[in-house]
Amino acid sequence: MRIIELNEENKELFKKVLESRSSGRFPEIEKTVDEIIANVRENGDKALFEYSLKFDKFALNATNIRVSEEEIDEAMESVKAEGFLEVLEKAAANIRAFHEKQKRISWIDMKEDGTMLGQKFTAIEKVGVYVPGGKAPLSSSVLMNLIPANVAEVERIVMCTPPGPDGKVDASILAAAKIGGATEIYRVGGAQAIAAMAYGTESIDPVYKICGPGNIFVALAKKAVYGQVGIDSIAGPSEILVLADETADAKYVAADLLSQAEHGPLGSSILVTTSKELAEAVSKEVDAFIPGLSRREVIEKSLEDFGYIFVSDTMDKAIDVVNEIATEHLEIMTKDDFAILPRIKNAGAIFLGAYSSEPLGDYFAGPDHILPTNGTAKFFSPLNVDDFVKKSSIISYSKSALERDHKYIIDFALKEGLTAHANSIAVRFGEKI
């Protein structure tokens, strides 16, 4: 990996490199996505079936678009037979326990002056969850998407995921969907799945919000349907940043950087360190690991374009760049990780210490792994129970309470030139404006 001195010039150059991964940099793909969405919106199932044959090489139709209960039961038995069901169930228990702590309760504040104010929390009635296909069956993403919705008590949870050429959905994905609480599963992928969940087709009723990661087509489709439905965020390529000093183990750091580089060629793997010796050691360890890894070509491309080791002369400067990059996954390996933690302002998930590697969060610990990317950790949070809940304000005033304040409200309305607003208050007390 390239080793670069951390200075303002290099920092600005690197920011531009990271920005090149943004979903806004693909106008041709955006045009294609818009055409797909328009086609699905106009032609419904017919468009879905055509796209399935074109992209997934499977003849989708009205009788096979929805995954049957029999298929789900068979998947559960298959996953159980291979010994993976226990893994899914243990991970799901951890994820559920973490998200249960995020649940909110409605509240009302009643005062003796006749005012009652509060907030009502209501689960979104129907949500859609997208689960990517590709070469790796991401059953972990199924759990991370579905369980927060299930904990929030969403009534209808629709899952869309692309099938293989044989029409089948990976057994571990179906098993995870069963454990996670999906109420409907459709073998539809890509931008067309997002359009179907947003606008509905003959086979798929529309939802109110769509969550879940996917490739650039899925990300841009979510962006395009936002407003018709809610979305969690527009996910970009995966990222990891390790903040380390001279006490860190170079082998651990190298292994963790590579864990994200294997996600795809646009993944970014960054080390920010105060130790030149560690930087050089990590670079050597990366080179030593790569030949034995199954996704070697993908990793090498990722590191070539978006792999960096920055050496800072102070920890203060190192922390500043960490906050500026606002990475998806941040690992801290220093002599006092918890002293640095309060200074971290922007990160999707923070992993503290040598034995808290990023895959722990991907699969098992409990916090959600659907995280903000491309610097959006400056204003976005990980997927959580709140993403599946709406909040309504509650207001109730007695006559005496309103009478006490009514002239202030009238003055406010008149100041804004809204006489009908003022009148709706004044009329209650026999006054004219």
Secondary structure as GFF3:
##gff-version 3
##sequence-region A 1 433
A	DSSP	beta_strand	2	5	.	.	.	ID=ss1
A	DSSP	alpha_helix	8	19	.	.	.	ID=ss2
A	DSSP	three_ten_helix	23	25	.	.	.	ID=ss3
A	DSSP	alpha_helix	27	43	.	.	.	ID=ss4
A	DSSP	alpha_helix	45	51	.	.	.	ID=ss5
A	DSSP	pi_helix	52	56	.	.	.	ID=ss6
A	DSSP	alpha_helix	69	81	.	.	.	ID=ss7
A	DSSP	alpha_helix	85	100	.	.	.	ID=ss8
A	DSSP	beta_strand	107	110	.	.	.	ID=ss9
A	DSSP	beta_strand	115	123	.	.	.	ID=ss10
A	DSSP	beta_strand	126	130	.	.	.	ID=ss11
A	DSSP	alpha_helix	139	151	.	.	.	ID=ss12
A	DSSP	beta_strand	156	160	.	.	.	ID=ss13
A	DSSP	alpha_helix	171	180	.	.	.	ID=ss14
A	DSSP	beta_strand	184	186	.	.	.	ID=ss15
A	DSSP	alpha_helix	190	199	.	.	.	ID=ss16
A	DSSP	beta_strand	209	211	.	.	.	ID=ss17
A	DSSP	alpha_helix	216	225	.	.	.	ID=ss18
A	DSSP	beta_strand	230	231	.	.	.	ID=ss19
A	DSSP	beta_strand	239	244	.	.	.	ID=ss20
A	DSSP	alpha_helix	250	261	.	.	.	ID=ss21
A	DSSP	beta_strand	268	273	.	.	.	ID=ss22
A	DSSP	alpha_helix	276	289	.	.	.	ID=ss23
A	DSSP	three_ten_helix	290	292	.	.	.	ID=ss24
A	DSSP	alpha_helix	296	306	.	.	.	ID=ss25
A	DSSP	beta_strand	307	311	.	.	.	ID=ss26
A	DSSP	alpha_helix	315	325	.	.	.	ID=ss27
A	DSSP	beta_strand	329	333	.	.	.	ID=ss28
A	DSSP	alpha_helix	337	340	.	.	.	ID=ss29
A	DSSP	three_ten_helix	341	343	.	.	.	ID=ss30
A	DSSP	beta_strand	349	352	.	.	.	ID=ss31
A	DSSP	alpha_helix	358	363	.	.	.	ID=ss32
A	DSSP	three_ten_helix	376	378	.	.	.	ID=ss33
A	DSSP	three_ten_helix	385	388	.	.	.	ID=ss34
A	DSSP	beta_strand	389	397	.	.	.	ID=ss35
A	DSSP	alpha_helix	399	415	.	.	.	ID=ss36
A	DSSP	alpha_helix	419	426	.	.	.	ID=ss37
A	DSSP	three_ten_helix	427	429	.	.	.	ID=ss38
###
